[in-house]
Amino acid sequence: MTILHIVFNWVAFFSSIPAVFTDSPPAPSEITRADSLRLPQRLYADATYLSQYLFNGARYHVYDRHAKTHQFYLTRDLLTGMLRYGGYDYGPFQMHYDINMGVLVIKQPLNGYLVRLDSAKVEHFTLNNSYFEQVFNHPQLKRGIYQTLYEGDIKLICRRKKIRLEKYEDLKAIPVFIDVSSYFFFTEGGYRQIRHKKDIYRLFPEHRKEIRSYLRRAPASFKEDIEQHLLEIAEIINQPGSGI
């Protein structure tokens, strides 16, 4: 394959990606203009710049493909999203969020490889219209990526996490991924983790009656569907005249 074929392939590839740069990295052609590169060489440098910056991480291989459960946020399927990485905005791209390992994985559009991004450079991203943001230094939250589930007069966030266990069937180890995500309400007093119903009652004593009434009517127990219950409770608390 000649260099011109390589150039045209890369230019066509990047022209097809609606990548967004808020504060774009310096254009490679500007950096190398002083070197008086010939046009094909300069086009090749421009086209490969994004690849070198965003897709230079380690290859990611999907593990435990045949397990009944999986390690990803929501689904085994790739989800489309945007991301801010290393100070710049990119996307949309197809991505996985592996919440067992705590890594964001991006699909290289040209060759289909999955690339593991440097977690320290991931600032925020969207997947399936949900917003995730990395917390670096916070007095009440551990460093990590948190999903915004609800935002009104109060805020509900989640730190997505799965753990991998093994169970044995016919003397064969079967991997199982268990969701152990953590949930936090933000009120005037800061972030408070919610593990049990009593945590809700203590945090919102003025709404104890309404919350208890809702939970009694709910078909699933608090532990069985904690996320949906917390979303419903957030709506109750956020109603006009709630006093929050």
Kinemage of the C-alpha trace (Angstrom):
@kinemage 1
@onewidth
@group {chain A} dominant
@subgroup {mainchain}
@vectorlist {calphas} color= white
{ca met a 1} P 0.000 0.000 0.000
{ca thr a 2} L 1.463 3.374 -1.005
{ca ile a 3} L 1.671 6.336 1.347
{ca leu a 4} L -1.043 8.068 -0.706
{ca his a 5} L -3.408 5.147 -0.071
{ca ile a 6} L -2.600 5.340 3.632
{ca val a 7} L -3.202 9.087 3.662
{ca phe a 8} L -6.546 8.856 1.886
{ca asn a 9} L -7.707 6.014 4.141
{ca trp a 10} L -6.879 7.949 7.281
{ca val a 11} L -8.351 11.201 5.995
{ca ala a 12} L -11.572 9.420 5.013
{ca phe a 13} L -11.706 7.744 8.418
{ca phe a 14} L -11.326 10.916 10.432
{ca ser a 15} L -13.647 12.875 8.139
{ca ser a 16} L -16.376 10.359 8.993
{ca ile a 17} L -16.000 10.854 12.754
{ca pro a 18} L -17.853 13.893 14.143
{ca ala a 19} L -15.179 14.376 16.778
{ca val a 20} L -15.562 17.492 18.880
{ca phe a 21} L -12.662 19.418 20.341
{ca thr a 22} L -13.539 22.204 22.739
{ca asp a 23} L -9.971 23.342 23.223
{ca ser a 24} L -8.321 21.385 20.455
{ca pro a 25} L -4.764 20.110 20.671
{ca pro a 26} L -2.406 22.113 18.465
{ca ala a 27} L -2.941 21.175 14.833
{ca pro a 28} L -0.150 18.859 13.708
{ca ser a 29} L 0.151 20.720 10.400
{ca glu a 30} L 0.924 23.893 12.322
{ca ile a 31} L 3.535 22.117 14.393
{ca thr a 32} L 5.270 20.632 11.359
{ca arg a 33} L 4.775 23.461 8.874
{ca ala a 34} L 8.203 24.821 9.621
{ca asp a 35} L 9.681 21.494 8.574
{ca ser a 36} L 8.379 22.033 5.023
{ca leu a 37} L 6.956 18.534 4.779
{ca arg a 38} L 5.593 17.447 1.467
{ca leu a 39} L 1.769 17.477 1.345
{ca pro a 40} L 1.191 13.683 1.671
{ca gln a 41} L 3.479 13.504 4.691
{ca arg a 42} L 1.760 16.450 6.335
{ca leu a 43} L -1.709 15.019 5.687
{ca tyr a 44} L -0.591 11.713 7.152
{ca ala a 45} L 0.740 13.463 10.265
{ca asp a 46} L -2.544 15.337 10.662
{ca ala a 47} L -4.672 12.228 10.216
{ca thr a 48} L -2.726 10.096 12.676
{ca tyr a 49} L -2.522 12.726 15.408
{ca leu a 50} L -5.844 11.843 17.053
{ca ser a 51} L -5.018 8.153 16.899
{ca gln a 52} L -1.702 8.709 18.645
{ca tyr a 53} L -3.324 10.777 21.383
{ca leu a 54} L -6.530 8.855 22.075
{ca phe a 55} L -5.912 5.312 20.881
{ca asn a 56} L -2.432 4.695 22.254
{ca gly a 57} L -3.600 2.730 25.306
{ca ala a 58} L -3.369 -0.989 25.927
{ca arg a 59} L -5.585 -3.347 23.946
{ca tyr a 60} L -8.688 -4.475 25.830
{ca his a 61} L -9.926 -8.036 25.422
{ca val a 62} L -13.455 -8.886 26.542
{ca tyr a 63} L -13.128 -11.579 29.187
{ca asp a 64} L -15.691 -14.134 30.389
{ca arg a 65} L -17.591 -13.848 27.125
{ca his a 66} L -19.738 -16.894 27.827
{ca ala a 67} L -20.771 -15.998 31.367
{ca lys a 68} L -24.478 -15.444 31.940
{ca thr a 69} L -23.730 -12.122 33.603
{ca his a 70} L -21.265 -9.487 32.418
{ca gln a 71} L -18.824 -6.886 33.688
{ca phe a 72} L -20.194 -3.842 31.860
{ca tyr a 73} L -22.513 -0.950 32.589
{ca leu a 74} L -26.015 -1.849 31.355
{ca thr a 75} L -25.170 -4.255 28.534
{ca arg a 76} L -22.529 -6.321 26.750
{ca asp a 77} L -23.220 -4.242 23.646
{ca leu a 78} L -21.120 -1.204 22.839
{ca leu a 79} L -22.793 2.089 23.724
{ca thr a 80} L -22.329 5.400 21.957
{ca gly a 81} L -20.991 8.294 23.966
{ca met a 82} L -18.893 11.428 24.222
{ca leu a 83} L -15.944 11.953 26.512
{ca arg a 84} L -13.560 14.543 27.877
{ca tyr a 85} L -10.106 13.039 28.027
{ca gly a 86} L -6.867 14.724 28.978
{ca gly a 87} L -8.457 18.162 28.739
{ca tyr a 88} L -10.126 17.712 25.339
{ca asp a 89} L -13.583 16.654 24.181
{ca tyr a 90} L -13.997 13.729 21.775
{ca gly a 91} L -16.795 11.793 20.180
{ca pro a 92} L -19.144 10.306 19.535
{ca phe a 93} L -17.458 6.902 19.791
{ca gln a 94} L -18.565 3.400 20.670
{ca met a 95} L -17.507 2.500 24.188
{ca his a 96} L -17.719 -0.027 27.001
{ca tyr a 97} L -17.608 0.912 30.674
{ca asp a 98} L -16.146 -2.075 32.523
{ca ile a 99} L -17.372 -1.538 36.082
{ca asn a 100} L -15.595 -4.613 37.395
{ca met a 101} L -12.162 -3.236 36.499
{ca gly a 102} L -13.260 0.409 36.603
{ca val a 103} L -12.012 1.266 33.110
{ca leu a 104} L -13.483 3.026 30.089
{ca val a 105} L -12.929 1.199 26.813
{ca ile a 106} L -13.178 2.799 23.373
{ca lys a 107} L -13.519 1.140 19.973
{ca gln a 108} L -10.960 2.161 17.370
{ca pro a 109} L -13.230 2.977 14.401
{ca leu a 110} L -10.645 2.122 11.738
{ca asn a 111} L -9.641 -1.388 12.805
{ca gly a 112} L -12.287 -2.271 15.404
{ca tyr a 113} L -9.798 -2.823 18.219
{ca leu a 114} L -10.894 -2.095 21.768
{ca val a 115} L -8.531 0.243 23.601
{ca arg a 116} L -8.361 0.770 27.346
{ca leu a 117} L -8.180 4.473 28.197
{ca asp a 118} L -5.920 5.883 30.895
{ca ser a 119} L -8.313 6.280 33.840
{ca ala a 120} L -6.351 9.237 35.215
{ca lys a 121} L -7.126 11.229 32.030
{ca val a 122} L -10.863 10.462 31.925
{ca glu a 123} L -12.652 13.573 33.236
{ca his a 124} L -16.254 12.913 32.251
{ca phe a 125} L -18.259 11.053 29.627
{ca thr a 126} L -21.779 10.155 28.544
{ca leu a 127} L -23.150 6.701 27.773
{ca asn a 128} L -26.728 5.954 26.783
{ca asn a 129} L -27.558 9.604 27.592
{ca ser a 130} L -26.265 9.186 31.153
{ca tyr a 131} L -23.563 11.465 32.547
{ca phe a 132} L -20.485 10.176 34.382
{ca glu a 133} L -17.839 12.316 36.034
{ca gln a 134} L -14.583 11.429 37.732
{ca val a 135} L -14.079 12.753 41.253
{ca phe a 136} L -10.414 13.321 42.033
{ca asn a 137} L -10.260 15.097 45.378
{ca his a 138} L -13.361 15.260 47.540
{ca pro a 139} L -13.608 15.165 51.335
{ca gln a 140} L -16.687 12.893 51.301
{ca leu a 141} L -16.253 10.751 48.181
{ca lys a 142} L -13.576 8.274 47.213
{ca arg a 143} L -11.736 8.951 43.998
{ca gly a 144} L -13.584 7.344 41.120
{ca ile a 145} L -16.248 7.757 38.458
{ca tyr a 146} L -19.765 8.691 39.577
{ca gln a 147} L -22.950 8.671 37.537
{ca thr a 148} L -25.533 11.409 38.004
{ca leu a 149} L -28.907 9.691 38.378
{ca tyr a 150} L -31.042 12.610 39.516
{ca glu a 151} L -30.498 16.333 39.864
{ca gly a 152} L -32.995 18.794 41.236
{ca asp a 153} L -33.204 20.399 44.655
{ca ile a 154} L -31.330 17.283 45.746
{ca lys a 155} L -28.850 15.183 43.796
{ca leu a 156} L -28.508 11.407 43.550
{ca ile a 157} L -25.266 9.878 42.284
{ca cys a 158} L -24.000 6.330 41.899
{ca arg a 159} L -20.563 4.773 41.875
{ca arg a 160} L -20.998 1.797 39.551
{ca lys a 161} L -19.204 -1.357 40.638
{ca lys a 162} L -19.400 -5.093 39.982
{ca ile a 163} L -17.347 -7.827 41.581
{ca arg a 164} L -16.424 -11.132 39.968
{ca leu a 165} L -17.160 -14.320 41.862
{ca glu a 166} L -17.068 -17.956 40.857
{ca lys a 167} L -19.608 -20.669 41.476
{ca tyr a 168} L -19.136 -24.322 40.651
{ca glu a 169} L -21.422 -26.406 38.480
{ca asp a 170} L -20.407 -29.992 37.698
{ca leu a 171} L -16.930 -29.235 39.063
{ca lys a 172} L -16.582 -26.355 36.605
{ca ala a 173} L -15.962 -22.757 37.712
{ca ile a 174} L -18.614 -20.378 36.375
{ca pro a 175} L -17.907 -16.621 36.617
{ca val a 176} L -20.661 -14.470 38.088
{ca phe a 177} L -20.679 -10.673 38.225
{ca ile a 178} L -22.491 -9.154 41.196
{ca asp a 179} L -23.571 -5.512 41.304
{ca val a 180} L -22.278 -3.756 44.424
{ca ser a 181} L -22.822 -0.155 43.306
{ca ser a 182} L -22.930 2.624 45.916
{ca tyr a 183} L -25.530 5.409 46.069
{ca phe a 184} L -25.222 8.887 47.531
{ca phe a 185} L -27.651 11.743 48.113
{ca phe a 186} L -26.337 15.286 48.117
{ca thr a 187} L -28.136 17.753 50.366
{ca glu a 188} L -27.078 20.911 52.155
{ca gly a 189} L -24.973 18.830 54.521
{ca gly a 190} L -22.977 17.226 51.712
{ca tyr a 191} L -22.959 13.673 50.340
{ca arg a 192} L -24.459 10.838 52.354
{ca gln a 193} L -24.264 7.191 51.317
{ca ile a 194} L -27.535 5.264 51.325
{ca arg a 195} L -27.347 1.566 52.208
{ca his a 196} L -30.605 0.935 54.063
{ca lys a 197} L -34.061 2.433 54.475
{ca lys a 198} L -33.042 3.823 57.838
{ca asp a 199} L -30.391 5.957 56.108
{ca ile a 200} L -33.170 7.629 54.118
{ca tyr a 201} L -35.292 8.250 57.205
{ca arg a 202} L -32.349 9.767 59.057
{ca leu a 203} L -31.399 11.989 56.139
{ca phe a 204} L -34.941 13.198 55.405
{ca pro a 205} L -36.884 12.920 58.699
{ca glu a 206} L -39.419 15.509 57.544
{ca his a 207} L -40.418 13.169 54.674
{ca arg a 208} L -40.517 9.970 56.685
{ca lys a 209} L -44.281 9.571 56.337
{ca glu a 210} L -44.363 9.975 52.530
{ca ile a 211} L -41.315 7.768 51.999
{ca arg a 212} L -42.645 5.005 54.231
{ca ser a 213} L -46.012 5.133 52.477
{ca tyr a 214} L -44.320 4.803 49.072
{ca leu a 215} L -42.118 1.877 50.155
{ca arg a 216} L -45.087 0.000 51.596
{ca arg a 217} L -46.892 0.230 48.257
{ca ala a 218} L -43.847 -0.706 46.167
{ca pro a 219} L -43.959 -4.248 44.719
{ca ala a 220} L -40.220 -4.845 45.227
{ca ser a 221} L -38.319 -4.524 48.486
{ca phe a 222} L -35.820 -1.731 49.050
{ca lys a 223} L -32.824 -4.074 48.643
{ca glu a 224} L -34.228 -5.740 45.532
{ca asp a 225} L -34.485 -2.508 43.545
{ca ile a 226} L -32.625 0.138 45.498
{ca glu a 227} L -31.862 2.340 42.493
{ca gln a 228} L -35.463 2.667 41.340
{ca his a 229} L -36.611 3.281 44.900
{ca leu a 230} L -34.050 6.049 45.377
{ca leu a 231} L -35.137 7.702 42.134
{ca glu a 232} L -38.770 7.636 43.259
{ca ile a 233} L -37.814 8.991 46.679
{ca ala a 234} L -35.839 11.790 45.029
{ca glu a 235} L -38.988 12.755 43.116
{ca ile a 236} L -41.028 12.746 46.329
{ca ile a 237} L -38.520 14.972 48.110
{ca asn a 238} L -38.157 17.283 45.112
{ca gln a 239} L -41.877 18.033 44.856
{ca pro a 240} L -42.861 21.697 45.291
{ca gly a 241} L -43.415 22.574 48.913
{ca ser a 242} L -41.274 19.711 50.163
{ca gly a 243} L -39.165 22.064 52.238
{ca ile a 244} L -35.811 21.080 50.710
